[in-house]
């Protein structure tokens, strides 16, 4: 079994959930099109900067709701640090939002470190560390919340359980500031 960073899992979620239509084509848009259509090189490299710009443009800026910021930090060791800042006043009134507001009031900064474990054609995200507003939170607790919340979203995809890698992807290699997807 190989272990790969969380950025790969999140990238696959973005691929699986949406190919966002944007007025300006980004490097990530071109990357996703090449994966989807099977064109281009069998090895595609995406930089941390490209992914972070895409996330802001596609998921943060057009949705001035609960997500204030989302960024990835690819580590040389192969782990990825994900930093998510939420405005809990705009997070709705479901049980998760109410619980979060009870803990941290208006704004929450969630920092995650983890790896993507790949076994054949399937992957599973394993969260190793988590912090909420700078306070360490048990990784198992956050993983449980991710799994439970994932089951309530359409289309269903729980990254903490096994899921198939899309578009014939065979391997993912992460290094400092970049991820290489191999078909």
C-alpha positions, 0 to 999 in steps of 0.5 A: 500500500502506498501513502499519498498526501491529502491534496491528491484526495481533495484534487480528486474530489474537485474532479469528481464533483465539478469541472467548474465553468470559468471565463478564464482557463486556468492551468488547473482547468487545462489539467482537468481537461487533459485528465478527463479526455485522456489527452496530453502527457501520461504524467501531469504536474500541478503546482501548489500555487496553481491548485490554490489559485484554482480553489480560490477562483472556483470555490471561495470567491464565487461563494461568499458563504461559510468558506473564507479561505482554503489553501494547500501546502505540499510538503517535501515529506509527502504530507499536505497541510490543508488550511480552511477558514470558515465564517460560522455565522454563514454556515447554516443551521445544521447540527454541524454548524451549531456544534461548531459555533458552540465551540468557537463562536464566529470564525474557525480555522481548521488545519489538517495534515494527512495522507492518501493511501492508495491500494490498486485503483482505490484510495482512502484519506487518512487524517494524521493531525488536526488543529482548530483555531490553533488547538490540537484536536484528535484526528479520529474525531475530525475523520469521523466528522468528515465521514459523517458529513460526506455521507450527507452530500450529493454525490456521496463520496467519503474520502475516509473510506475507499473510493476509485481513482478517476480518469485512469489515474494509476499513481500520484507523487507529491513533493514540495510545492507540486503533485504529479498525476500519472495515468 
